[in-house]
């Protein structure tokens, strides 16, 4: 059973690079702060306004707090935990040392520092530190941030990438990696993060088994592209064949020494009596267990701090980003001609690759993890007695709806804002009936359906998201509000206090109070009010949807109250008005989406030095009317995508 968030879950919520809106980063009238700073976590009831907190005087207000609560353990000399704070360097020093001070920001916001047994700042002091640090770090001049392309460790193919790569190598439908150990999510929450793609001992055994299965499943005409003849001796044919397959498998031209090693295996196999085909497969099996195949290798250049990726490395990074597979012949040809550093060529390839059916893999992998749609297959499901209509086939349709909408938006170069409010969706008969729609949809096949009612449309109103942000027996405004803050606006709330009261797991009237009334009573607790004031109103806007995403007008004979009031004073009712408010905060949404997608494309978590690249991507996407292909093109043209730190 899931645990509670604030009043409802006790697991810590991870904070990842919270950023204020772009309009704030660029400098904006403080009259707009009540609206713009909602995402930064200001709680109602603080002694100071957000504007006063952000503009606090460093020497008179901020430095004394750091001196009192931080420097005792983290002075310039021998800082605890390897963190040393140099207050004398002033604001410029703080902005320059982004890595250290973002750790301070995160730990201050999460209440993990100062440690127990030492003096703690009160809530107003903590707010002052977090608001001031967030604003100061986010508005740093890019010239103060040391330029760093980031470094990806040796990048193992994950299970999806392995299956797709052997498919494209040999044209097989077999998925041998399904038997590999599961891949864990790393920085950014994606399972293609190189830092967490380890090699457990059992995986090496599975690689050997899989290599044999792949070669047995491959059709001879896909393996033996070169055949011996009177003009081509067996050894020469084998060498051509092995060179050809190794180059594709290694995703670059092979070196003579590599071919020679593989040919020694072929020769040894022939000497043991193997026929030509068996000896070739023996050498190709070595190709499929080679680190050059199993890993996406990027070579360092000795004596330099930053290296541009070569064209073959760019081709691989691009193809695994958009197809979760190896480059195709077009990318290999462009790489051979050294054309993949040309921005115009990259933009053209983005359009070509996104129009390919293989771009569905991008939707499955990126959107399935970012929107958490994959979790439908691993999370606790709605209670079978209370929601008997929630069947495995309905769950599958919910998942396919999410992936189908995302895929169409990105294949057709539609606005990414359509993810928040689209006029279409994908349904089959079962899901259409579940939604209460009379659109004449019949059969099991998913199909595009035009929407005429803004109750539906966009990810917030999809059954997959609504189910995942509910408990088995009831909805959860807290979970839904947290999901919007975290996944849509990129501003997750801090972890809950150590001890919080819990609410019942059902939404029945108790002691004369509806569930909403009980939650609002709980919000009066000063320790809970701040974060619940951010989360709950957003979740209340989705209360017309039950724990499986069905529309409802009543709970336990009580009318649904789908009204929400944000901390900024904005009021709304229901999902349509909630979506309108979120669309008004498009810069936050685009910034968060850019951050997530860049992390996925790089295969690593983002760091403070990536902030300039994220800002540039966000700005250009907003200028393009939020076109999805522009987002992808800006990522593949970005500095961290085309370079690596040695």
C-alpha positions as CSV (number, residue, x, y, z in Angstrom):
1,X,0.0,0.0,0.0
2,X,1.3,3.5,-0.8
3,X,2.4,5.7,2.1
4,X,1.2,9.2,2.8
5,X,2.4,12.6,1.4
6,X,2.4,15.2,4.2
7,X,-1.0,14.2,5.6
8,X,-0.8,11.3,3.2
9,X,2.8,10.0,2.6
10,X,5.8,9.8,4.8
11,X,8.5,9.1,2.1
12,X,10.8,12.1,1.4
13,X,10.1,14.0,-1.8
14,X,13.3,14.6,-3.7
15,X,14.0,18.2,-4.8
16,X,15.7,18.6,-8.1
17,X,17.0,21.9,-9.3
18,X,13.9,24.0,-8.5
19,X,14.0,27.2,-10.6
20,X,12.0,30.3,-10.4
21,X,10.0,31.4,-13.6
22,X,12.1,32.7,-16.5
23,X,10.4,36.1,-16.2
24,X,11.8,36.3,-12.6
25,X,15.2,35.2,-13.7
26,X,15.3,38.0,-16.3
27,X,14.2,40.6,-13.8
28,X,10.6,41.6,-13.4
29,X,8.6,44.2,-11.5
30,X,8.2,43.1,-7.9
31,X,4.4,43.8,-8.3
32,X,4.3,40.4,-10.1
33,X,6.0,38.4,-7.4
34,X,2.8,37.2,-5.7
35,X,1.9,35.4,-9.0
36,X,5.4,34.3,-10.1
37,X,6.7,33.0,-6.8
38,X,4.0,30.4,-6.2
39,X,6.3,27.8,-7.6
40,X,9.2,28.7,-5.3
41,X,7.4,27.4,-2.2
42,X,6.4,30.5,-0.2
43,X,3.8,29.6,2.4
44,X,0.9,31.8,3.5
45,X,1.5,33.3,6.8
46,X,5.2,34.2,6.5
47,X,6.3,37.3,8.2
48,X,7.8,38.8,5.1
49,X,6.5,39.0,1.5
50,X,8.3,37.0,-1.2
51,X,9.6,40.2,-2.7
52,X,11.1,41.2,0.7
53,X,12.7,37.8,1.1
54,X,14.3,37.8,-2.4
55,X,15.7,41.3,-2.0
56,X,17.0,40.8,1.5
57,X,20.3,42.7,2.0
58,X,23.2,40.2,2.0
59,X,25.5,41.9,4.5
60,X,22.7,42.9,7.0
61,X,20.2,40.1,6.7
62,X,21.5,37.0,4.9
63,X,25.2,36.8,5.9
64,X,24.3,36.9,9.7
65,X,21.9,34.0,9.2
66,X,24.6,32.0,7.4
67,X,27.1,32.9,10.1
68,X,24.8,31.8,12.9
69,X,23.5,28.6,11.5
70,X,26.0,27.3,8.9
71,X,29.6,28.6,9.4
72,X,30.1,26.8,12.7
73,X,30.3,23.5,10.9
74,X,31.1,24.7,7.3
75,X,33.7,27.3,7.8
76,X,36.4,27.9,5.2
77,X,38.7,25.4,6.9
78,X,37.7,21.7,7.3
79,X,34.1,22.1,6.4
80,X,31.8,19.2,7.5
81,X,30.8,16.9,4.7
82,X,33.3,18.5,2.4
83,X,31.2,21.7,2.2
84,X,33.1,24.9,3.0
85,X,31.4,28.3,2.9
86,X,33.3,31.4,2.1
87,X,31.1,34.3,3.2
88,X,33.7,36.9,2.6
89,X,33.5,36.4,-1.2
90,X,30.1,38.0,-1.2
91,X,27.3,37.6,-3.7
92,X,29.6,37.1,-6.7
93,X,31.4,34.2,-4.9
94,X,28.1,32.6,-4.1
95,X,26.9,32.9,-7.7
96,X,30.2,31.5,-9.0
97,X,30.2,28.4,-6.7
98,X,26.9,27.1,-7.9
99,X,27.6,23.5,-6.9
100,X,28.2,24.2,-3.3
101,X,25.5,26.8,-2.7
102,X,22.8,24.8,-4.5
103,X,23.6,22.0,-2.0
104,X,23.1,24.6,0.8
105,X,19.8,25.7,-0.8
106,X,18.6,22.1,-1.2
107,X,19.4,21.1,2.4
108,X,18.0,24.3,3.8
109,X,14.8,23.9,1.9
110,X,14.5,20.2,2.9
111,X,15.2,21.0,6.5
112,X,18.0,18.5,6.6
113,X,20.4,21.2,7.8
114,X,21.3,22.4,10.4
115,X,21.6,18.9,12.0
116,X,19.7,17.9,15.0
117,X,21.1,19.2,18.3
118,X,22.1,22.5,16.8
119,X,20.2,25.8,16.7
120,X,17.7,25.9,13.8
121,X,16.3,29.0,12.0
122,X,12.7,29.8,12.4
123,X,10.4,29.5,9.4
124,X,10.8,33.1,8.4
125,X,14.6,32.9,8.6
126,X,14.5,29.7,6.6
127,X,12.2,31.3,4.0
128,X,14.6,34.2,3.8
129,X,17.6,32.0,3.1
130,X,15.9,29.8,0.6
131,X,14.2,32.6,-1.4
132,X,17.3,34.7,-1.4
133,X,19.6,31.8,-2.4
134,X,17.2,30.6,-5.2
135,X,17.0,34.1,-6.7
136,X,20.7,34.9,-6.3
137,X,21.8,31.6,-7.9
138,X,19.2,31.7,-10.7
139,X,20.0,35.3,-11.7
140,X,23.8,34.8,-11.9
141,X,25.6,36.2,-14.9
142,X,26.5,33.2,-17.1
143,X,30.1,34.5,-17.2
144,X,30.3,33.8,-13.4
145,X,29.4,30.1,-14.0
146,X,32.4,28.1,-15.1
147,X,31.6,26.6,-18.5
148,X,31.3,22.9,-18.2
149,X,30.0,20.4,-20.8
150,X,29.4,17.7,-18.2
151,X,30.7,14.2,-18.3
152,X,28.9,11.0,-19.0
153,X,30.5,7.9,-17.6
154,X,30.8,4.8,-19.8
155,X,27.2,4.4,-20.9
156,X,25.8,0.9,-21.0
157,X,22.8,0.2,-23.2
158,X,19.7,-0.3,-21.1
159,X,17.2,-3.0,-21.8
160,X,15.1,-1.1,-24.2
161,X,18.2,0.2,-26.1
162,X,19.7,-3.3,-26.3
163,X,16.5,-4.8,-27.7
164,X,16.1,-2.0,-30.3
165,X,19.8,-2.2,-31.3
166,X,19.8,-5.9,-32.0
167,X,16.5,-5.5,-33.9
168,X,18.0,-2.8,-36.2
169,X,21.2,-4.8,-36.6
170,X,19.7,-8.1,-37.6
171,X,16.0,-7.4,-38.2
172,X,14.8,-9.7,-35.4
173,X,11.6,-9.3,-33.2
174,X,13.2,-11.2,-30.3
175,X,13.6,-9.2,-27.1
176,X,16.4,-10.9,-25.2
177,X,17.0,-8.0,-22.8
178,X,13.6,-8.6,-21.2
179,X,15.4,-11.3,-19.3
180,X,18.1,-8.9,-18.1
181,X,18.0,-7.5,-14.6
182,X,15.8,-4.4,-14.4
183,X,17.4,-0.9,-15.0
184,X,17.1,1.6,-12.2
185,X,16.2,5.2,-12.7
186,X,19.1,7.7,-12.1
187,X,19.5,11.5,-12.2
188,X,16.4,13.0,-13.7
189,X,14.5,9.8,-13.0
190,X,15.3,8.0,-16.2
191,X,16.6,4.5,-16.7
192,X,19.1,5.6,-19.4
193,X,21.2,7.4,-16.8
194,X,24.7,6.2,-17.2
195,X,25.6,6.6,-13.5
196,X,23.1,3.8,-12.5
197,X,23.6,1.4,-15.4
198,X,25.8,-1.0,-13.5
199,X,27.0,-4.5,-14.6
200,X,26.0,-7.1,-12.1
201,X,27.7,-10.4,-12.6
202,X,24.5,-12.1,-13.7
203,X,24.2,-9.6,-16.6
204,X,27.5,-10.8,-18.2
205,X,26.1,-14.4,-18.3
206,X,22.8,-13.0,-19.8
207,X,24.8,-11.1,-22.5
208,X,26.5,-14.4,-23.6
209,X,23.2,-16.2,-23.8
210,X,21.5,-13.3,-25.6
211,X,24.3,-13.0,-28.2
212,X,23.7,-16.6,-29.2
213,X,19.9,-16.2,-29.2
214,X,20.1,-13.1,-31.4
215,X,22.3,-14.8,-34.0
216,X,20.1,-17.9,-34.1
217,X,17.0,-15.8,-34.5
218,X,18.5,-13.6,-37.3
219,X,17.6,-14.6,-40.9
220,X,20.6,-15.8,-42.9
221,X,20.1,-13.0,-45.5
222,X,20.5,-10.4,-42.7
223,X,23.7,-12.0,-41.4
224,X,25.5,-13.2,-44.4
225,X,25.5,-10.1,-46.5
226,X,28.8,-11.2,-48.2
227,X,29.1,-14.8,-49.5
228,X,32.2,-16.7,-50.5
229,X,32.5,-17.4,-54.3
230,X,35.1,-18.2,-56.8
231,X,36.2,-14.5,-56.7
232,X,35.9,-14.1,-53.0
233,X,37.6,-16.7,-50.8
234,X,36.0,-17.8,-47.5
235,X,38.5,-15.8,-45.4
236,X,38.1,-12.6,-47.4
237,X,34.3,-13.0,-47.3
238,X,34.4,-13.5,-43.6
239,X,36.6,-10.5,-43.1
240,X,34.3,-8.2,-45.1
241,X,31.3,-9.6,-43.3
242,X,32.7,-9.2,-39.9
243,X,34.0,-5.7,-40.6
244,X,30.6,-4.6,-41.9
245,X,28.7,-5.9,-38.8
246,X,31.3,-4.8,-36.3
247,X,31.2,-1.2,-37.7
248,X,27.4,-1.0,-37.3
249,X,27.5,-2.7,-33.9
250,X,30.3,-0.4,-32.6
251,X,28.5,2.5,-34.3
252,X,31.8,3.8,-35.8
253,X,34.5,2.6,-38.3
254,X,36.4,-0.3,-36.9
255,X,40.1,-0.4,-36.5
256,X,42.4,-2.9,-38.2
257,X,43.4,-4.4,-34.9
258,X,39.8,-5.0,-33.9
259,X,39.1,-6.8,-37.1
260,X,42.3,-8.8,-36.7
261,X,41.2,-10.0,-33.2
262,X,37.8,-11.0,-34.5
263,X,39.3,-12.8,-37.5
264,X,41.5,-14.8,-35.1
265,X,38.3,-16.1,-33.5
266,X,36.9,-17.0,-37.0
267,X,40.2,-18.8,-37.9
268,X,40.3,-20.7,-34.6
269,X,36.7,-21.8,-35.1
270,X,37.4,-23.0,-38.6
271,X,40.5,-25.0,-37.4
272,X,38.2,-26.8,-34.9
273,X,36.1,-28.0,-37.8
274,X,33.3,-25.4,-37.9
275,X,31.7,-24.6,-41.2
276,X,31.9,-21.1,-42.6
277,X,28.5,-19.9,-41.2
278,X,29.3,-21.3,-37.7
279,X,32.7,-19.7,-37.6
280,X,31.3,-16.3,-38.7
281,X,28.7,-16.4,-36.0
282,X,31.3,-17.3,-33.5
283,X,33.2,-14.1,-34.3
284,X,29.9,-12.1,-34.4
285,X,29.1,-13.4,-31.0
286,X,32.3,-11.8,-29.7
287,X,31.0,-8.5,-31.3
288,X,27.8,-8.7,-29.4
289,X,29.6,-9.1,-26.0
290,X,32.2,-6.5,-26.8
291,X,32.2,-3.4,-24.6
292,X,32.3,-1.4,-27.9
293,X,28.8,-2.8,-28.5
294,X,27.4,-2.9,-25.0
295,X,28.5,0.6,-24.1
296,X,28.2,3.9,-25.9
297,X,31.8,4.9,-25.8
298,X,33.0,8.5,-26.1
299,X,36.8,8.9,-26.3
300,X,38.6,11.6,-24.4
301,X,41.3,13.7,-25.8
302,X,44.4,13.8,-23.5
303,X,45.6,17.3,-22.5
304,X,42.2,19.0,-23.0
305,X,39.5,19.9,-20.5
306,X,36.6,19.8,-23.0
307,X,36.3,17.7,-26.1
308,X,33.8,18.1,-29.0
309,X,32.0,14.8,-29.7
310,X,33.0,13.4,-33.1
311,X,30.4,12.9,-35.7
312,X,29.9,9.2,-35.0
313,X,29.4,10.0,-31.3
314,X,26.9,12.7,-32.1
315,X,25.0,10.2,-34.4
316,X,24.8,7.7,-31.5
317,X,23.7,10.4,-29.0
318,X,21.1,11.6,-31.4
319,X,19.7,8.1,-32.3
320,X,19.6,6.9,-28.8
321,X,17.8,10.1,-27.8
322,X,15.1,9.9,-30.4
323,X,14.9,6.2,-31.3
324,X,16.5,4.4,-28.3
325,X,18.5,2.6,-30.8
326,X,21.6,2.7,-33.1
327,X,22.1,5.2,-35.9
328,X,20.6,4.3,-39.3
329,X,22.4,4.4,-42.6
330,X,21.6,8.1,-43.2
331,X,23.2,9.1,-39.9
332,X,26.3,6.9,-40.6
333,X,26.7,8.6,-44.0
334,X,26.4,12.1,-42.5
335,X,28.9,11.1,-39.8
336,X,31.4,9.9,-42.4
337,X,31.1,13.2,-44.2
338,X,31.6,15.1,-40.9
339,X,28.3,17.0,-41.3
340,X,26.6,16.4,-38.0
341,X,28.0,19.5,-36.3
342,X,26.1,21.7,-38.8
343,X,23.0,23.1,-37.0
344,X,21.0,23.1,-40.2
345,X,21.8,19.4,-40.7
346,X,20.9,18.6,-37.1
347,X,17.5,20.4,-37.5
348,X,16.8,18.5,-40.7
349,X,17.6,15.2,-39.0
350,X,15.4,15.9,-36.0
351,X,12.4,16.4,-38.4
352,X,13.3,13.3,-40.3
353,X,13.7,11.1,-37.2
354,X,10.6,12.4,-35.5
355,X,8.5,11.5,-38.5
356,X,9.9,8.0,-38.4
357,X,7.7,5.3,-36.7
358,X,10.8,4.6,-34.6
359,X,10.2,7.9,-32.7
360,X,7.5,6.0,-30.9
361,X,10.3,4.7,-28.8
362,X,11.1,8.2,-27.6
363,X,7.5,8.6,-26.5
364,X,7.5,5.2,-24.7
365,X,10.8,5.8,-23.0
366,X,10.8,9.6,-22.2
367,X,7.1,10.3,-21.7
368,X,6.5,6.9,-20.0
369,X,9.0,7.9,-17.3
370,X,8.5,11.6,-17.1
371,X,4.7,11.4,-16.8
372,X,5.1,8.2,-14.8
373,X,2.7,6.3,-17.1
374,X,4.9,3.2,-16.8
375,X,4.1,3.1,-13.1
376,X,0.6,1.8,-14.0
377,X,2.3,-1.6,-14.3
378,X,4.2,-1.4,-11.0
379,X,2.1,0.7,-8.6
380,X,-0.8,-0.3,-6.4
381,X,-4.0,-0.4,-8.4
382,X,-7.5,0.8,-7.5
383,X,-9.4,-1.4,-5.1
384,X,-11.0,-4.2,-7.1
385,X,-14.2,-4.3,-5.0
386,X,-14.8,-0.6,-5.1
387,X,-13.7,-0.1,-8.7
388,X,-14.4,-3.4,-10.5
389,X,-14.4,-1.6,-13.9
390,X,-10.6,-1.2,-13.6
391,X,-9.4,-4.1,-15.6
392,X,-5.9,-4.9,-17.0
393,X,-7.2,-4.1,-20.5
394,X,-8.5,-0.7,-19.3
395,X,-5.1,0.0,-17.7
396,X,-3.4,-0.9,-21.0
397,X,-5.7,1.6,-22.8
398,X,-4.9,4.3,-20.3
399,X,-1.2,3.8,-20.9
400,X,-1.6,3.8,-24.7
401,X,-3.7,7.0,-24.5
402,X,-0.9,8.8,-22.8
403,X,1.8,7.6,-25.1
404,X,-0.4,8.1,-28.2
405,X,-1.1,11.8,-27.4
406,X,2.5,12.5,-26.6
407,X,3.7,10.8,-29.7
408,X,1.3,12.7,-32.0
409,X,2.3,16.0,-30.5
410,X,6.0,15.4,-31.1
411,X,5.7,13.7,-34.5
412,X,3.5,16.4,-35.9
413,X,5.6,19.3,-34.5
414,X,2.6,20.6,-32.5
415,X,3.0,23.0,-29.6
416,X,4.2,21.3,-26.4
417,X,1.5,23.2,-24.6
418,X,-0.9,20.7,-26.2
419,X,0.3,18.4,-23.5
420,X,-1.6,20.5,-21.0
421,X,-4.7,21.1,-23.1
422,X,-5.3,19.2,-26.3
423,X,-8.5,19.0,-28.4
424,X,-8.0,15.3,-29.1
425,X,-7.0,12.1,-27.4
426,X,-6.7,8.4,-28.2
427,X,-9.4,6.0,-27.1
428,X,-10.8,2.5,-27.6
429,X,-14.3,1.3,-26.9
430,X,-13.5,0.3,-23.3
431,X,-11.8,3.6,-22.4
432,X,-14.3,5.7,-24.2
433,X,-17.2,4.1,-22.2
434,X,-15.1,4.5,-19.0
435,X,-14.9,8.2,-19.7
436,X,-18.6,8.4,-20.3
437,X,-18.1,9.5,-23.9
438,X,-20.6,8.7,-26.7
439,X,-18.3,9.1,-29.6
440,X,-19.1,5.9,-31.5
441,X,-15.7,4.4,-30.7
442,X,-15.9,0.6,-31.0
443,X,-13.4,-2.2,-30.8
444,X,-10.1,-2.7,-28.9
445,X,-7.9,-0.6,-31.2
446,X,-6.9,2.8,-30.0
447,X,-7.9,5.6,-32.3
448,X,-7.7,9.4,-32.5
449,X,-10.8,11.1,-31.1
450,X,-11.7,14.8,-31.5
451,X,-12.7,16.3,-28.1
452,X,-15.4,19.0,-27.8
453,X,-15.4,19.2,-24.0
454,X,-12.4,20.7,-22.1
455,X,-13.1,18.4,-19.2
456,X,-10.8,16.1,-21.1
457,X,-7.7,16.9,-23.1
458,X,-4.1,17.0,-21.9
459,X,-2.3,14.8,-19.5
460,X,-3.9,16.1,-16.4
461,X,-7.3,14.6,-17.3
462,X,-6.0,11.3,-18.5
463,X,-7.0,8.1,-16.7
464,X,-3.4,7.0,-16.3
465,X,-2.3,10.2,-14.4
466,X,-5.5,10.4,-12.4
467,X,-5.2,6.7,-11.3
468,X,-1.5,7.0,-10.4
469,X,-2.2,10.1,-8.2
470,X,-5.0,8.4,-6.2
471,X,-5.1,5.8,-3.5
472,X,-6.7,2.4,-4.0
473,X,-9.9,3.5,-2.4
474,X,-10.1,7.2,-3.0
475,X,-8.6,10.2,-4.8
476,X,-5.9,12.3,-3.3
477,X,-5.8,16.1,-3.9
478,X,-2.4,16.1,-2.2
479,X,-0.9,13.5,-4.6
480,X,-2.5,15.2,-7.6
481,X,-1.3,18.7,-6.5
482,X,2.2,17.4,-5.8
483,X,2.3,15.7,-9.3
484,X,1.4,19.0,-11.0
485,X,4.0,20.9,-9.0
486,X,6.7,18.3,-9.6
487,X,6.1,16.9,-13.1
488,X,4.4,19.9,-14.8
489,X,5.9,23.0,-13.1
490,X,9.2,21.5,-11.9
491,X,8.7,22.9,-8.4
492,X,8.3,19.9,-6.1
493,X,7.4,20.7,-2.5
494,X,9.8,20.1,0.3
495,X,9.7,16.9,2.4
496,X,7.0,16.7,5.1
497,X,7.8,17.4,8.7
498,X,9.1,14.3,10.6
499,X,5.8,13.6,12.3
500,X,2.4,14.3,10.6
501,X,-1.1,13.2,11.1
502,X,-2.6,10.9,8.6
503,X,-6.1,10.9,7.0
504,X,-8.3,7.9,6.3
505,X,-7.9,5.9,3.2
506,X,-11.5,6.4,2.1
507,X,-13.5,9.5,1.2
508,X,-16.6,8.7,3.2
509,X,-18.2,11.4,5.4
510,X,-16.7,11.0,8.9
511,X,-18.0,12.9,12.0
512,X,-20.2,15.0,9.7
513,X,-17.2,16.1,7.6
514,X,-16.4,15.4,4.0
515,X,-12.9,14.3,3.0
516,X,-12.2,17.8,1.7
517,X,-13.4,19.4,5.0
518,X,-11.1,17.0,6.9
519,X,-8.2,17.9,4.7
520,X,-8.9,21.6,5.1
521,X,-9.0,21.1,8.9
522,X,-5.6,19.4,8.7
523,X,-4.2,22.3,6.7
524,X,-4.7,24.6,9.7
525,X,-1.7,22.9,11.3
526,X,1.1,25.5,11.0
527,X,3.6,22.8,10.2
528,X,1.6,21.7,7.2
529,X,-0.2,24.8,6.0
530,X,2.5,26.2,3.8
531,X,3.0,23.2,1.4
532,X,-0.6,22.1,1.5
533,X,-1.6,25.6,0.4
534,X,0.4,25.0,-2.7
535,X,-0.6,21.5,-3.4
536,X,-4.2,21.0,-2.3
537,X,-5.9,23.7,-4.5
538,X,-4.4,22.2,-7.6
539,X,-5.6,18.8,-6.7
540,X,-9.1,20.0,-5.8
541,X,-9.5,21.2,-9.4
542,X,-9.4,17.5,-10.4
543,X,-11.8,16.2,-7.8
544,X,-14.5,15.6,-10.4
545,X,-12.4,12.6,-11.5
546,X,-12.6,9.5,-9.3
547,X,-9.6,7.2,-8.4
548,X,-9.8,5.6,-11.9
549,X,-10.4,8.8,-13.9
550,X,-14.1,8.6,-14.3
551,X,-16.1,11.8,-14.2
552,X,-18.4,12.2,-11.1
553,X,-20.6,15.0,-9.7
554,X,-21.0,13.7,-6.2
555,X,-19.1,11.8,-3.4
556,X,-21.3,10.0,-0.9
557,X,-24.3,12.0,-2.1
558,X,-22.4,15.2,-1.5
559,X,-21.8,17.6,-4.5
560,X,-18.2,17.7,-5.6
561,X,-16.4,20.8,-4.6
562,X,-13.8,21.4,-7.4
563,X,-13.0,24.9,-6.4
564,X,-9.4,25.9,-5.8
565,X,-7.8,29.1,-4.5
566,X,-4.1,29.5,-5.1
567,X,-1.8,31.2,-2.6
568,X,-1.7,34.1,-5.1
569,X,-5.5,34.6,-4.7
570,X,-6.4,33.2,-8.1
571,X,-9.6,31.2,-8.0
572,X,-10.8,28.5,-10.4
573,X,-13.3,25.7,-10.6
574,X,-12.8,22.3,-12.3
575,X,-10.2,20.9,-14.7
576,X,-10.9,23.4,-17.6
577,X,-10.1,26.5,-15.5
578,X,-7.2,24.7,-13.9
579,X,-5.7,24.0,-17.3
580,X,-6.2,27.7,-18.2
581,X,-4.2,28.8,-15.2
582,X,-1.4,26.4,-15.9
583,X,-1.2,27.6,-19.5
584,X,-0.6,31.1,-18.2
585,X,2.5,29.7,-16.5
586,X,3.9,28.3,-19.8
587,X,7.5,29.5,-19.1
588,X,7.7,27.4,-16.0
589,X,6.3,24.4,-17.9
590,X,8.6,24.8,-20.8
591,X,11.6,25.3,-18.5
592,X,10.8,22.1,-16.6
593,X,10.2,20.1,-19.8
594,X,13.5,21.4,-21.3
595,X,15.3,20.4,-18.1
596,X,13.8,16.9,-18.1
597,X,14.4,16.2,-21.8
598,X,18.0,17.5,-21.8
599,X,18.7,15.2,-18.8
600,X,17.2,12.3,-20.8
601,X,19.1,13.2,-24.0
602,X,22.4,13.3,-22.1
603,X,21.9,10.2,-20.0
604,X,22.9,12.0,-16.8
605,X,21.4,14.3,-14.2
606,X,21.8,18.0,-14.7
607,X,24.1,20.2,-12.7
608,X,24.3,23.9,-11.9
609,X,26.6,24.5,-14.9
610,X,23.8,23.2,-17.2
611,X,21.6,26.1,-16.3
612,X,22.7,28.4,-19.1
613,X,21.9,25.7,-21.7
614,X,18.5,25.1,-20.2
615,X,17.8,28.9,-20.2
616,X,18.8,29.1,-23.9
617,X,16.7,26.1,-24.9
618,X,13.7,27.5,-23.0
619,X,14.0,31.0,-24.5
620,X,14.1,29.7,-28.1
621,X,11.2,27.3,-27.6
622,X,9.1,30.1,-26.2
623,X,10.0,32.3,-29.1
624,X,8.9,29.5,-31.5
625,X,5.4,29.4,-30.1
626,X,6.5,26.3,-28.2
627,X,7.0,24.0,-31.2
628,X,8.0,20.5,-30.2
629,X,10.6,20.0,-32.9
630,X,12.3,23.3,-31.9
631,X,12.6,21.9,-28.3
632,X,14.3,18.8,-29.6
633,X,16.5,20.7,-32.1
634,X,17.6,23.2,-29.4
635,X,18.7,20.3,-27.2
636,X,20.7,18.5,-29.9
637,X,22.4,21.8,-30.8
638,X,23.2,22.7,-27.2
639,X,26.7,22.9,-25.7
640,X,26.3,19.9,-23.3
641,X,24.9,17.7,-26.1
642,X,27.8,18.4,-28.6
643,X,30.7,18.4,-26.1
644,X,32.0,16.5,-23.1
645,X,34.1,17.4,-20.1
646,X,37.3,15.2,-19.9
